[in-house]
């Protein structure tokens, strides 16, 4: 199943690691540091620039065709949809 994050972005639910509320994300120094590093390294994909309500941390695993090892790609999406709404949607879709 898939989860709509806003605008034209839809991701597989199986790729989701965490859905984080934007208001509480930066209360911890460790979380601030994590997001700063992710931003510097280009892992954050902004769906919206203003009105960010949640961050969705994802990891996609694909097989390298040459040596069959796993290739992991991490992306953090920012969304204007609340973390509560996204979590409810993911749970509903996952239970179908």
PDB file of N, CA, C and O in Angstrom:
ATOM      1  N   UNK A   1       0.825  -1.175   0.000  1.00  0.00           N
ATOM      2  CA  UNK A   1       0.000   0.000   0.000  1.00  0.00           C
ATOM      3  C   UNK A   1       0.879   1.253   0.000  1.00  0.00           C
ATOM      4  O   UNK A   1       2.081   1.190   0.257  1.00  0.00           O
ATOM      5  N   UNK A   2       0.257   2.374  -0.291  1.00  0.00           N
ATOM      6  CA  UNK A   2       0.965   3.635  -0.432  1.00  0.00           C
ATOM      7  C   UNK A   2       0.358   4.695   0.484  1.00  0.00           C
ATOM      8  O   UNK A   2      -0.800   4.607   0.892  1.00  0.00           O
ATOM      9  N   UNK A   3       1.175   5.697   0.794  1.00  0.00           N
ATOM     10  CA  UNK A   3       0.734   6.794   1.644  1.00  0.00           C
ATOM     11  C   UNK A   3       0.971   8.112   0.913  1.00  0.00           C
ATOM     12  O   UNK A   3       2.079   8.384   0.450  1.00  0.00           O
ATOM     13  N   UNK A   4      -0.087   8.934   0.813  1.00  0.00           N
ATOM     14  CA  UNK A   4       0.001  10.245   0.183  1.00  0.00           C
ATOM     15  C   UNK A   4       0.507  11.244   1.216  1.00  0.00           C
ATOM     16  O   UNK A   4      -0.101  11.417   2.273  1.00  0.00           O
ATOM     17  N   UNK A   5       1.638  11.910   0.899  1.00  0.00           N
ATOM     18  CA  UNK A   5       2.261  12.835   1.842  1.00  0.00           C
ATOM     19  C   UNK A   5       1.912  14.289   1.589  1.00  0.00           C
ATOM     20  O   UNK A   5       2.243  15.156   2.397  1.00  0.00           O
ATOM     21  N   UNK A   6       1.251  14.563   0.480  1.00  0.00           N
ATOM     22  CA  UNK A   6       0.936  15.932   0.104  1.00  0.00           C
ATOM     23  C   UNK A   6       1.439  16.206  -1.294  1.00  0.00           C
ATOM     24  O   UNK A   6       2.322  15.515  -1.803  1.00  0.00           O
ATOM     25  N   UNK A   7       0.858  17.237  -1.916  1.00  0.00           N
ATOM     26  CA  UNK A   7       1.154  17.574  -3.313  1.00  0.00           C
ATOM     27  C   UNK A   7       1.058  16.296  -4.152  1.00  0.00           C
ATOM     28  O   UNK A   7       0.031  15.618  -4.114  1.00  0.00           O
ATOM     29  N   UNK A   8       2.099  15.959  -4.903  1.00  0.00           N
ATOM     30  CA  UNK A   8       2.061  14.770  -5.761  1.00  0.00           C
ATOM     31  C   UNK A   8       2.955  13.646  -5.246  1.00  0.00           C
ATOM     32  O   UNK A   8       3.366  12.782  -6.020  1.00  0.00           O
ATOM     33  N   UNK A   9       3.257  13.645  -3.966  1.00  0.00           N
ATOM     34  CA  UNK A   9       4.195  12.666  -3.408  1.00  0.00           C
ATOM     35  C   UNK A   9       3.431  11.522  -2.748  1.00  0.00           C
ATOM     36  O   UNK A   9       2.633  11.729  -1.834  1.00  0.00           O
ATOM     37  N   UNK A  10       3.698  10.310  -3.235  1.00  0.00           N
ATOM     38  CA  UNK A  10       3.121   9.093  -2.692  1.00  0.00           C
ATOM     39  C   UNK A  10       4.268   8.107  -2.498  1.00  0.00           C
ATOM     40  O   UNK A  10       5.084   7.917  -3.399  1.00  0.00           O
ATOM     41  N   UNK A  11       4.333   7.477  -1.321  1.00  0.00           N
ATOM     42  CA  UNK A  11       5.422   6.534  -1.041  1.00  0.00           C
ATOM     43  C   UNK A  11       4.860   5.208  -0.551  1.00  0.00           C
ATOM     44  O   UNK A  11       3.759   5.169  -0.001  1.00  0.00           O
ATOM     45  N   UNK A  12       5.605   4.115  -0.743  1.00  0.00           N
ATOM     46  CA  UNK A  12       5.175   2.829  -0.192  1.00  0.00           C
ATOM     47  C   UNK A  12       5.235   2.852   1.340  1.00  0.00           C
ATOM     48  O   UNK A  12       6.209   3.333   1.918  1.00  0.00           O
ATOM     49  N   UNK A  13       4.215   2.343   1.977  1.00  0.00           N
ATOM     50  CA  UNK A  13       4.179   2.310   3.442  1.00  0.00           C
ATOM     51  C   UNK A  13       5.341   1.487   3.999  1.00  0.00           C
ATOM     52  O   UNK A  13       5.860   1.794   5.072  1.00  0.00           O
ATOM     53  N   UNK A  14       5.743   0.455   3.282  1.00  0.00           N
ATOM     54  CA  UNK A  14       6.821  -0.417   3.771  1.00  0.00           C
ATOM     55  C   UNK A  14       8.165   0.316   3.881  1.00  0.00           C
ATOM     56  O   UNK A  14       9.064  -0.151   4.580  1.00  0.00           O
ATOM     57  N   UNK A  15       8.310   1.457   3.199  1.00  0.00           N
ATOM     58  CA  UNK A  15       9.556   2.227   3.248  1.00  0.00           C
ATOM     59  C   UNK A  15       9.631   3.177   4.447  1.00  0.00           C
ATOM     60  O   UNK A  15      10.692   3.739   4.718  1.00  0.00           O
ATOM     61  N   UNK A  16       8.528   3.362   5.162  1.00  0.00           N
ATOM     62  CA  UNK A  16       8.487   4.330   6.261  1.00  0.00           C
ATOM     63  C   UNK A  16       9.174   3.782   7.507  1.00  0.00           C
ATOM     64  O   UNK A  16       8.868   2.686   7.976  1.00  0.00           O
ATOM     65  N   UNK A  17      10.103   4.564   8.026  1.00  0.00           N
ATOM     66  CA  UNK A  17      10.782   4.226   9.282  1.00  0.00           C
ATOM     67  C   UNK A  17      10.109   4.958  10.434  1.00  0.00           C
ATOM     68  O   UNK A  17       9.872   4.375  11.492  1.00  0.00           O
ATOM     69  N   UNK A  18       9.799   6.254  10.225  1.00  0.00           N
ATOM     70  CA  UNK A  18       9.189   7.051  11.294  1.00  0.00           C
ATOM     71  C   UNK A  18       8.415   8.221  10.708  1.00  0.00           C
ATOM     72  O   UNK A  18       8.743   8.739   9.641  1.00  0.00           O
ATOM     73  N   UNK A  19       7.374   8.623  11.440  1.00  0.00           N
ATOM     74  CA  UNK A  19       6.624   9.837  11.142  1.00  0.00           C
ATOM     75  C   UNK A  19       6.762  10.713  12.383  1.00  0.00           C
ATOM     76  O   UNK A  19       6.338  10.333  13.475  1.00  0.00           O
ATOM     77  N   UNK A  20       7.362  11.890  12.202  1.00  0.00           N
ATOM     78  CA  UNK A  20       7.716  12.737  13.336  1.00  0.00           C
ATOM     79  C   UNK A  20       6.970  14.067  13.266  1.00  0.00           C
ATOM     80  O   UNK A  20       6.912  14.696  12.209  1.00  0.00           O
ATOM     81  N   UNK A  21       6.405  14.489  14.384  1.00  0.00           N
ATOM     82  CA  UNK A  21       5.725  15.776  14.485  1.00  0.00           C
ATOM     83  C   UNK A  21       6.762  16.891  14.417  1.00  0.00           C
ATOM     84  O   UNK A  21       7.736  16.881  15.169  1.00  0.00           O
ATOM     85  N   UNK A  22       6.558  17.847  13.524  1.00  0.00           N
ATOM     86  CA  UNK A  22       7.526  18.937  13.327  1.00  0.00           C
ATOM     87  C   UNK A  22       7.641  19.847  14.547  1.00  0.00           C
ATOM     88  O   UNK A  22       8.716  20.386  14.812  1.00  0.00           O
ATOM     89  N   UNK A  23       6.559  20.026  15.285  1.00  0.00           N
ATOM     90  CA  UNK A  23       6.595  20.912  16.458  1.00  0.00           C
ATOM     91  C   UNK A  23       7.461  20.358  17.572  1.00  0.00           C
ATOM     92  O   UNK A  23       8.094  21.128  18.295  1.00  0.00           O
ATOM     93  N   UNK A  24       7.508  19.066  17.727  1.00  0.00           N
ATOM     94  CA  UNK A  24       8.293  18.467  18.806  1.00  0.00           C
ATOM     95  C   UNK A  24       9.644  17.955  18.339  1.00  0.00           C
ATOM     96  O   UNK A  24      10.481  17.592  19.165  1.00  0.00           O
ATOM     97  N   UNK A  25       9.875  17.917  17.033  1.00  0.00           N
ATOM     98  CA  UNK A  25      11.103  17.336  16.488  1.00  0.00           C
ATOM     99  C   UNK A  25      12.361  18.061  16.948  1.00  0.00           C
ATOM    100  O   UNK A  25      13.404  17.436  17.133  1.00  0.00           O
ATOM    101  N   UNK A  26      12.271  19.350  17.130  1.00  0.00           N
ATOM    102  CA  UNK A  26      13.476  20.118  17.410  1.00  0.00           C
ATOM    103  C   UNK A  26      13.636  20.498  18.879  1.00  0.00           C
ATOM    104  O   UNK A  26      14.424  21.385  19.210  1.00  0.00           O
ATOM    105  N   UNK A  27      12.898  19.837  19.752  1.00  0.00           N
ATOM    106  CA  UNK A  27      13.046  20.084  21.187  1.00  0.00           C
ATOM    107  C   UNK A  27      14.268  19.369  21.757  1.00  0.00           C
ATOM    108  O   UNK A  27      14.811  19.783  22.781  1.00  0.00           O
ATOM    109  N   UNK A  28      14.693  18.320  21.109  1.00  0.00           N
ATOM    110  CA  UNK A  28      15.857  17.557  21.549  1.00  0.00           C
ATOM    111  C   UNK A  28      17.092  18.012  20.771  1.00  0.00           C
ATOM    112  O   UNK A  28      17.026  18.217  19.559  1.00  0.00           O
ATOM    113  N   UNK A  29      18.207  18.165  21.463  1.00  0.00           N
ATOM    114  CA  UNK A  29      19.458  18.561  20.804  1.00  0.00           C
ATOM    115  C   UNK A  29      19.915  17.493  19.817  1.00  0.00           C
ATOM    116  O   UNK A  29      20.447  17.813  18.754  1.00  0.00           O
ATOM    117  N   UNK A  30      19.707  16.224  20.168  1.00  0.00           N
ATOM    118  CA  UNK A  30      20.109  15.132  19.279  1.00  0.00           C
ATOM    119  C   UNK A  30      19.302  15.139  17.982  1.00  0.00           C
ATOM    120  O   UNK A  30      19.844  14.902  16.902  1.00  0.00           O
ATOM    121  N   UNK A  31      18.010  15.412  18.100  1.00  0.00           N
ATOM    122  CA  UNK A  31      17.160  15.454  16.908  1.00  0.00           C
ATOM    123  C   UNK A  31      17.532  16.646  16.039  1.00  0.00           C
ATOM    124  O   UNK A  31      17.561  16.534  14.814  1.00  0.00           O
ATOM    125  N   UNK A  32      17.815  17.782  16.659  1.00  0.00           N
ATOM    126  CA  UNK A  32      18.254  18.957  15.909  1.00  0.00           C
ATOM    127  C   UNK A  32      19.514  18.631  15.106  1.00  0.00           C
ATOM    128  O   UNK A  32      19.624  18.969  13.928  1.00  0.00           O
ATOM    129  N   UNK A  33      20.451  17.973  15.769  1.00  0.00           N
ATOM    130  CA  UNK A  33      21.707  17.605  15.114  1.00  0.00           C
ATOM    131  C   UNK A  33      21.458  16.627  13.963  1.00  0.00           C
ATOM    132  O   UNK A  33      22.048  16.764  12.892  1.00  0.00           O
ATOM    133  N   UNK A  34      20.580  15.639  14.185  1.00  0.00           N
ATOM    134  CA  UNK A  34      20.237  14.670  13.146  1.00  0.00           C
ATOM    135  C   UNK A  34      19.689  15.366  11.901  1.00  0.00           C
ATOM    136  O   UNK A  34      20.125  15.088  10.784  1.00  0.00           O
ATOM    137  N   UNK A  35      18.726  16.277  12.102  1.00  0.00           N
ATOM    138  CA  UNK A  35      18.122  16.974  10.965  1.00  0.00           C
ATOM    139  C   UNK A  35      19.115  17.928  10.292  1.00  0.00           C
ATOM    140  O   UNK A  35      19.068  18.103   9.074  1.00  0.00           O
ATOM    141  N   UNK A  36      19.998  18.537  11.055  1.00  0.00           N
ATOM    142  CA  UNK A  36      21.013  19.418  10.469  1.00  0.00           C
ATOM    143  C   UNK A  36      21.948  18.619   9.564  1.00  0.00           C
ATOM    144  O   UNK A  36      22.255  19.055   8.454  1.00  0.00           O
ATOM    145  N   UNK A  37      22.396  17.472  10.019  1.00  0.00           N
ATOM    146  CA  UNK A  37      23.268  16.617   9.208  1.00  0.00           C
ATOM    147  C   UNK A  37      22.527  16.127   7.969  1.00  0.00           C
ATOM    148  O   UNK A  37      23.083  16.120   6.871  1.00  0.00           O
ATOM    149  N   UNK A  38      21.268  15.715   8.148  1.00  0.00           N
ATOM    150  CA  UNK A  38      20.468  15.241   7.014  1.00  0.00           C
ATOM    151  C   UNK A  38      20.296  16.344   5.973  1.00  0.00           C
ATOM    152  O   UNK A  38      20.347  16.082   4.771  1.00  0.00           O
ATOM    153  N   UNK A  39      20.092  17.572   6.436  1.00  0.00           N
ATOM    154  CA  UNK A  39      19.935  18.706   5.520  1.00  0.00           C
ATOM    155  C   UNK A  39      21.235  18.960   4.767  1.00  0.00           C
ATOM    156  O   UNK A  39      21.222  19.154   3.551  1.00  0.00           O
ATOM    157  N   UNK A  40      22.352  18.960   5.479  1.00  0.00           N
ATOM    158  CA  UNK A  40      23.662  19.199   4.863  1.00  0.00           C
ATOM    159  C   UNK A  40      24.009  18.129   3.827  1.00  0.00           C
ATOM    160  O   UNK A  40      24.642  18.423   2.813  1.00  0.00           O
ATOM    161  N   UNK A  41      23.595  16.900   4.083  1.00  0.00           N
ATOM    162  CA  UNK A  41      23.929  15.798   3.185  1.00  0.00           C
ATOM    163  C   UNK A  41      22.878  15.561   2.101  1.00  0.00           C
ATOM    164  O   UNK A  41      23.012  14.649   1.285  1.00  0.00           O
ATOM    165  N   UNK A  42      21.827  16.392   2.099  1.00  0.00           N
ATOM    166  CA  UNK A  42      20.846  16.334   1.019  1.00  0.00           C
ATOM    167  C   UNK A  42      19.798  15.247   1.125  1.00  0.00           C
ATOM    168  O   UNK A  42      19.235  14.831   0.112  1.00  0.00           O
ATOM    169  N   UNK A  43      19.527  14.778   2.335  1.00  0.00           N
ATOM    170  CA  UNK A  43      18.532  13.720   2.527  1.00  0.00           C
ATOM    171  C   UNK A  43      17.107  14.255   2.664  1.00  0.00           C
ATOM    172  O   UNK A  43      16.149  13.489   2.561  1.00  0.00           O
ATOM    173  N   UNK A  44      16.957  15.562   2.895  1.00  0.00           N
ATOM    174  CA  UNK A  44      15.627  16.125   3.124  1.00  0.00           C
ATOM    175  C   UNK A  44      15.021  16.593   1.806  1.00  0.00           C
ATOM    176  O   UNK A  44      15.616  17.374   1.063  1.00  0.00           O
ATOM    177  N   UNK A  45      13.820  16.092   1.544  1.00  0.00           N
ATOM    178  CA  UNK A  45      13.064  16.463   0.348  1.00  0.00           C
ATOM    179  C   UNK A  45      11.853  17.263   0.828  1.00  0.00           C
ATOM    180  O   UNK A  45      10.929  16.704   1.418  1.00  0.00           O
ATOM    181  N   UNK A  46      11.861  18.564   0.574  1.00  0.00           N
ATOM    182  CA  UNK A  46      10.774  19.427   1.022  1.00  0.00           C
ATOM    183  C   UNK A  46       9.604  19.363   0.052  1.00  0.00           C
ATOM    184  O   UNK A  46       9.711  19.807  -1.091  1.00  0.00           O
ATOM    185  N   UNK A  47       8.491  18.813   0.509  1.00  0.00           N
ATOM    186  CA  UNK A  47       7.267  18.822  -0.274  1.00  0.00           C
ATOM    187  C   UNK A  47       6.682  20.233  -0.246  1.00  0.00           C
ATOM    188  O   UNK A  47       6.165  20.733  -1.245  1.00  0.00           O
ATOM    189  N   UNK A  48       6.779  20.855   0.919  1.00  0.00           N
ATOM    190  CA  UNK A  48       6.343  22.248   1.101  1.00  0.00           C
ATOM    191  C   UNK A  48       7.457  23.002   1.825  1.00  0.00           C
ATOM    192  O   UNK A  48       8.227  22.408   2.580  1.00  0.00           O
ATOM    193  N   UNK A  49       7.539  24.294   1.595  1.00  0.00           N
ATOM    194  CA  UNK A  49       8.557  25.101   2.266  1.00  0.00           C
ATOM    195  C   UNK A  49       8.024  25.761   3.529  1.00  0.00           C
ATOM    196  O   UNK A  49       8.775  26.036   4.465  1.00  0.00           O
ATOM    197  N   UNK A  50       6.713  26.015   3.544  1.00  0.00           N
ATOM    198  CA  UNK A  50       6.090  26.650   4.703  1.00  0.00           C
ATOM    199  C   UNK A  50       4.969  25.773   5.226  1.00  0.00           C
ATOM    200  O   UNK A  50       4.379  24.996   4.476  1.00  0.00           O
ATOM    201  N   UNK A  51       4.679  25.896   6.491  1.00  0.00           N
ATOM    202  CA  UNK A  51       3.583  25.129   7.079  1.00  0.00           C
ATOM    203  C   UNK A  51       3.913  23.660   7.271  1.00  0.00           C
ATOM    204  O   UNK A  51       3.027  22.808   7.205  1.00  0.00           O
ATOM    205  N   UNK A  52       5.195  23.358   7.509  1.00  0.00           N
ATOM    206  CA  UNK A  52       5.603  21.964   7.715  1.00  0.00           C
ATOM    207  C   UNK A  52       5.042  21.476   9.045  1.00  0.00           C
ATOM    208  O   UNK A  52       5.270  22.086  10.090  1.00  0.00           O
ATOM    209  N   UNK A  53       4.303  20.363   8.992  1.00  0.00           N
ATOM    210  CA  UNK A  53       3.703  19.798  10.199  1.00  0.00           C
ATOM    211  C   UNK A  53       4.334  18.474  10.601  1.00  0.00           C
ATOM    212  O   UNK A  53       4.230  18.059  11.755  1.00  0.00           O
ATOM    213  N   UNK A  54       4.993  17.804   9.645  1.00  0.00           N
ATOM    214  CA  UNK A  54       5.584  16.510   9.974  1.00  0.00           C
ATOM    215  C   UNK A  54       6.763  16.200   9.066  1.00  0.00           C
ATOM    216  O   UNK A  54       6.926  16.781   7.993  1.00  0.00           O
ATOM    217  N   UNK A  55       7.577  15.264   9.535  1.00  0.00           N
ATOM    218  CA  UNK A  55       8.691  14.731   8.760  1.00  0.00           C
ATOM    219  C   UNK A  55       8.512  13.221   8.681  1.00  0.00           C
ATOM    220  O   UNK A  55       8.178  12.575   9.674  1.00  0.00           O
ATOM    221  N   UNK A  56       8.735  12.666   7.500  1.00  0.00           N
ATOM    222  CA  UNK A  56       8.590  11.231   7.286  1.00  0.00           C
ATOM    223  C   UNK A  56       9.956  10.695   6.893  1.00  0.00           C
ATOM    224  O   UNK A  56      10.492  11.054   5.844  1.00  0.00           O
ATOM    225  N   UNK A  57      10.514   9.841   7.727  1.00  0.00           N
ATOM    226  CA  UNK A  57      11.822   9.253   7.459  1.00  0.00           C
ATOM    227  C   UNK A  57      11.598   7.928   6.743  1.00  0.00           C
ATOM    228  O   UNK A  57      10.866   7.066   7.229  1.00  0.00           O
ATOM    229  N   UNK A  58      12.235   7.774   5.582  1.00  0.00           N
ATOM    230  CA  UNK A  58      12.045   6.564   4.784  1.00  0.00           C
ATOM    231  C   UNK A  58      13.389   5.949   4.413  1.00  0.00           C
ATOM    232  O   UNK A  58      14.425   6.613   4.413  1.00  0.00           O
ATOM    233  N   UNK A  59      13.335   4.676   4.101  1.00  0.00           N
ATOM    234  CA  UNK A  59      14.505   3.973   3.581  1.00  0.00           C
ATOM    235  C   UNK A  59      14.040   2.962   2.557  1.00  0.00           C
ATOM    236  O   UNK A  59      13.204   2.104   2.842  1.00  0.00           O
ATOM    237  N   UNK A  60      14.591   3.075   1.362  1.00  0.00           N
ATOM    238  CA  UNK A  60      14.254   2.163   0.278  1.00  0.00           C
ATOM    239  C   UNK A  60      15.426   1.215   0.098  1.00  0.00           C
ATOM    240  O   UNK A  60      16.577   1.645   0.020  1.00  0.00           O
ATOM    241  N   UNK A  61      15.126  -0.092   0.032  1.00  0.00           N
ATOM    242  CA  UNK A  61      16.169  -1.101  -0.139  1.00  0.00           C
ATOM    243  C   UNK A  61      16.000  -1.747  -1.502  1.00  0.00           C
ATOM    244  O   UNK A  61      14.942  -2.284  -1.830  1.00  0.00           O
ATOM    245  N   UNK A  62      17.063  -1.684  -2.285  1.00  0.00           N
ATOM    246  CA  UNK A  62      17.073  -2.310  -3.607  1.00  0.00           C
ATOM    247  C   UNK A  62      18.292  -3.207  -3.708  1.00  0.00           C
ATOM    248  O   UNK A  62      19.271  -3.019  -2.985  1.00  0.00           O
ATOM    249  N   UNK A  63      18.235  -4.173  -4.596  1.00  0.00           N
ATOM    250  CA  UNK A  63      19.361  -5.073  -4.826  1.00  0.00           C
ATOM    251  C   UNK A  63      20.255  -4.512  -5.920  1.00  0.00           C
ATOM    252  O   UNK A  63      19.779  -4.083  -6.971  1.00  0.00           O
ATOM    253  N   UNK A  64      21.563  -4.521  -5.656  1.00  0.00           N
ATOM    254  CA  UNK A  64      22.541  -4.154  -6.675  1.00  0.00           C
ATOM    255  C   UNK A  64      22.642  -5.337  -7.635  1.00  0.00           C
ATOM    256  O   UNK A  64      22.950  -6.453  -7.217  1.00  0.00           O
ATOM    257  N   UNK A  65      22.388  -5.103  -8.891  1.00  0.00           N
ATOM    258  CA  UNK A  65      22.352  -6.197  -9.863  1.00  0.00           C
ATOM    259  C   UNK A  65      23.719  -6.814 -10.122  1.00  0.00           C
ATOM    260  O   UNK A  65      23.806  -7.971 -10.535  1.00  0.00           O
ATOM    261  N   UNK A  66      24.786  -6.059  -9.885  1.00  0.00           N
ATOM    262  CA  UNK A  66      26.111  -6.594 -10.167  1.00  0.00           C
ATOM    263  C   UNK A  66      26.603  -7.567  -9.102  1.00  0.00           C
ATOM    264  O   UNK A  66      27.241  -8.565  -9.435  1.00  0.00           O
ATOM    265  N   UNK A  67      26.322  -7.299  -7.835  1.00  0.00           N
ATOM    266  CA  UNK A  67      26.818  -8.201  -6.785  1.00  0.00           C
ATOM    267  C   UNK A  67      25.737  -8.625  -5.788  1.00  0.00           C
ATOM    268  O   UNK A  67      26.047  -9.248  -4.772  1.00  0.00           O
ATOM    269  N   UNK A  68      24.484  -8.297  -6.064  1.00  0.00           N
ATOM    270  CA  UNK A  68      23.320  -8.685  -5.262  1.00  0.00           C
ATOM    271  C   UNK A  68      23.355  -8.183  -3.812  1.00  0.00           C
ATOM    272  O   UNK A  68      22.667  -8.728  -2.948  1.00  0.00           O
ATOM    273  N   UNK A  69      24.155  -7.145  -3.551  1.00  0.00           N
ATOM    274  CA  UNK A  69      24.140  -6.557  -2.214  1.00  0.00           C
ATOM    275  C   UNK A  69      23.001  -5.548  -2.133  1.00  0.00           C
ATOM    276  O   UNK A  69      22.478  -5.097  -3.153  1.00  0.00           O
ATOM    277  N   UNK A  70      22.628  -5.203  -0.911  1.00  0.00           N
ATOM    278  CA  UNK A  70      21.552  -4.233  -0.704  1.00  0.00           C
ATOM    279  C   UNK A  70      22.062  -2.814  -0.895  1.00  0.00           C
ATOM    280  O   UNK A  70      23.139  -2.459  -0.416  1.00  0.00           O
ATOM    281  N   UNK A  71      21.277  -2.004  -1.600  1.00  0.00           N
ATOM    282  CA  UNK A  71      21.533  -0.579  -1.730  1.00  0.00           C
ATOM    283  C   UNK A  71      20.427   0.125  -0.959  1.00  0.00           C
ATOM    284  O   UNK A  71      19.247  -0.030  -1.276  1.00  0.00           O
ATOM    285  N   UNK A  72      20.805   0.899   0.053  1.00  0.00           N
ATOM    286  CA  UNK A  72      19.833   1.586   0.890  1.00  0.00           C
ATOM    287  C   UNK A  72      19.850   3.082   0.576  1.00  0.00           C
ATOM    288  O   UNK A  72      20.905   3.716   0.561  1.00  0.00           O
ATOM    289  N   UNK A  73      18.667   3.628   0.326  1.00  0.00           N
ATOM    290  CA  UNK A  73      18.523   5.046   0.039  1.00  0.00           C
ATOM    291  C   UNK A  73      17.584   5.647   1.076  1.00  0.00           C
ATOM    292  O   UNK A  73      16.430   5.235   1.198  1.00  0.00           O
ATOM    293  N   UNK A  74      18.088   6.622   1.817  1.00  0.00           N
ATOM    294  CA  UNK A  74      17.285   7.284   2.853  1.00  0.00           C
ATOM    295  C   UNK A  74      16.827   8.649   2.367  1.00  0.00           C
ATOM    296  O   UNK A  74      17.603   9.409   1.787  1.00  0.00           O
ATOM    297  N   UNK A  75      15.552   8.951   2.613  1.00  0.00           N
ATOM    298  CA  UNK A  75      14.981  10.253   2.285  1.00  0.00           C
ATOM    299  C   UNK A  75      14.096  10.683   3.448  1.00  0.00           C
ATOM    300  O   UNK A  75      13.345   9.881   4.004  1.00  0.00           O
ATOM    301  N   UNK A  76      14.196  11.950   3.804  1.00  0.00           N
ATOM    302  CA  UNK A  76      13.303  12.529   4.800  1.00  0.00           C
ATOM    303  C   UNK A  76      12.417  13.528   4.065  1.00  0.00           C
ATOM    304  O   UNK A  76      12.906  14.489   3.473  1.00  0.00           O
ATOM    305  N   UNK A  77      11.118  13.291   4.108  1.00  0.00           N
ATOM    306  CA  UNK A  77      10.151  14.173   3.463  1.00  0.00           C
ATOM    307  C   UNK A  77       9.563  15.118   4.505  1.00  0.00           C
ATOM    308  O   UNK A  77       9.270  14.703   5.626  1.00  0.00           O
ATOM    309  N   UNK A  78       9.389  16.390   4.138  1.00  0.00           N
ATOM    310  CA  UNK A  78       8.633  17.308   4.983  1.00  0.00           C
ATOM    311  C   UNK A  78       7.240  17.393   4.392  1.00  0.00           C
ATOM    312  O   UNK A  78       7.077  17.391   3.171  1.00  0.00           O
ATOM    313  N   UNK A  79       6.234  17.466   5.252  1.00  0.00           N
ATOM    314  CA  UNK A  79       4.852  17.485   4.774  1.00  0.00           C
ATOM    315  C   UNK A  79       4.031  18.500   5.551  1.00  0.00           C
ATOM    316  O   UNK A  79       4.319  18.800   6.710  1.00  0.00           O
ATOM    317  N   UNK A  80       3.000  19.025   4.892  1.00  0.00           N
ATOM    318  CA  UNK A  80       2.079  19.935   5.575  1.00  0.00           C
ATOM    319  C   UNK A  80       0.885  19.187   6.152  1.00  0.00           C
ATOM    320  O   UNK A  80      -0.076  19.810   6.605  1.00  0.00           O
ATOM    321  N   UNK A  81       0.936  17.869   6.141  1.00  0.00           N
ATOM    322  CA  UNK A  81      -0.098  17.030   6.755  1.00  0.00           C
ATOM    323  C   UNK A  81       0.418  16.602   8.128  1.00  0.00           C
ATOM    324  O   UNK A  81       1.586  16.236   8.266  1.00  0.00           O
ATOM    325  N   UNK A  82      -0.437  16.646   9.130  1.00  0.00           N
ATOM    326  CA  UNK A  82       0.001  16.338  10.497  1.00  0.00           C
ATOM    327  C   UNK A  82       0.458  14.891  10.632  1.00  0.00           C
ATOM    328  O   UNK A  82       0.016  14.006   9.899  1.00  0.00           O
ATOM    329  N   UNK A  83       1.350  14.679  11.584  1.00  0.00           N
ATOM    330  CA  UNK A  83       1.867  13.330  11.831  1.00  0.00           C
ATOM    331  C   UNK A  83       0.748  12.389  12.277  1.00  0.00           C
ATOM    332  O   UNK A  83       0.762  11.205  11.942  1.00  0.00           O
ATOM    333  N   UNK A  84      -0.213  12.908  13.025  1.00  0.00           N
ATOM    334  CA  UNK A  84      -1.343  12.094  13.475  1.00  0.00           C
ATOM    335  C   UNK A  84      -2.169  11.607  12.292  1.00  0.00           C
ATOM    336  O   UNK A  84      -2.529  10.432  12.226  1.00  0.00           O
ATOM    337  N   UNK A  85      -2.468  12.501  11.364  1.00  0.00           N
ATOM    338  CA  UNK A  85      -3.251  12.131  10.179  1.00  0.00           C
ATOM    339  C   UNK A  85      -2.497  11.123   9.326  1.00  0.00           C
ATOM    340  O   UNK A  85      -3.081  10.143   8.863  1.00  0.00           O
ATOM    341  N   UNK A  86      -1.202  11.353   9.112  1.00  0.00           N
ATOM    342  CA  UNK A  86      -0.404  10.417   8.311  1.00  0.00           C
ATOM    343  C   UNK A  86      -0.342   9.041   8.971  1.00  0.00           C
ATOM    344  O   UNK A  86      -0.451   8.019   8.294  1.00  0.00           O
ATOM    345  N   UNK A  87      -0.168   9.018  10.287  1.00  0.00           N
ATOM    346  CA  UNK A  87      -0.115   7.740  10.994  1.00  0.00           C
ATOM    347  C   UNK A  87      -1.438   6.993  10.897  1.00  0.00           C
ATOM    348  O   UNK A  87      -1.452   5.775  10.717  1.00  0.00           O
ATOM    349  N   UNK A  88      -2.542   7.710  11.013  1.00  0.00           N
ATOM    350  CA  UNK A  88      -3.860   7.080  10.883  1.00  0.00           C
ATOM    351  C   UNK A  88      -4.044   6.517   9.478  1.00  0.00           C
ATOM    352  O   UNK A  88      -4.516   5.392   9.312  1.00  0.00           O
ATOM    353  N   UNK A  89      -3.670   7.302   8.466  1.00  0.00           N
ATOM    354  CA  UNK A  89      -3.785   6.826   7.086  1.00  0.00           C
ATOM    355  C   UNK A  89      -2.946   5.569   6.867  1.00  0.00           C
ATOM    356  O   UNK A  89      -3.405   4.607   6.251  1.00  0.00           O
ATOM    357  N   UNK A  90      -1.724   5.585   7.372  1.00  0.00           N
ATOM    358  CA  UNK A  90      -0.835   4.438   7.202  1.00  0.00           C
ATOM    359  C   UNK A  90      -1.412   3.202   7.880  1.00  0.00           C
ATOM    360  O   UNK A  90      -1.330   2.099   7.339  1.00  0.00           O
ATOM    361  N   UNK A  91      -1.988   3.380   9.051  1.00  0.00           N
ATOM    362  CA  UNK A  91      -2.572   2.252   9.783  1.00  0.00           C
ATOM    363  C   UNK A  91      -3.784   1.710   9.034  1.00  0.00           C
ATOM    364  O   UNK A  91      -3.947   0.495   8.920  1.00  0.00           O
ATOM    365  N   UNK A  92      -4.630   2.593   8.528  1.00  0.00           N
ATOM    366  CA  UNK A  92      -5.821   2.161   7.782  1.00  0.00           C
ATOM    367  C   UNK A  92      -5.404   1.378   6.556  1.00  0.00           C
ATOM    368  O   UNK A  92      -5.935   0.299   6.295  1.00  0.00           O
ATOM    369  N   UNK A  93      -4.449   1.917   5.795  1.00  0.00           N
ATOM    370  CA  UNK A  93      -4.015   1.249   4.571  1.00  0.00           C
ATOM    371  C   UNK A  93      -3.329  -0.079   4.884  1.00  0.00           C
ATOM    372  O   UNK A  93      -3.474  -1.054   4.146  1.00  0.00           O
ATOM    373  N   UNK A  94      -2.596  -0.105   5.966  1.00  0.00           N
ATOM    374  CA  UNK A  94      -1.850  -1.323   6.330  1.00  0.00           C
ATOM    375  C   UNK A  94      -2.791  -2.432   6.787  1.00  0.00           C
ATOM    376  O   UNK A  94      -2.454  -3.611   6.679  1.00  0.00           O
ATOM    377  N   UNK A  95      -3.972  -2.067   7.299  1.00  0.00           N
ATOM    378  CA  UNK A  95      -4.918  -3.072   7.773  1.00  0.00           C
ATOM    379  C   UNK A  95      -5.809  -3.627   6.668  1.00  0.00           C
ATOM    380  O   UNK A  95      -6.543  -4.585   6.910  1.00  0.00           O
ATOM    381  N   UNK A  96      -5.771  -3.062   5.469  1.00  0.00           N
ATOM    382  CA  UNK A  96      -6.628  -3.546   4.379  1.00  0.00           C
ATOM    383  C   UNK A  96      -6.185  -4.901   3.875  1.00  0.00           C
ATOM    384  O   UNK A  96      -6.799  -5.450   2.960  1.00  0.00           O
TER     385      UNK A  96
END
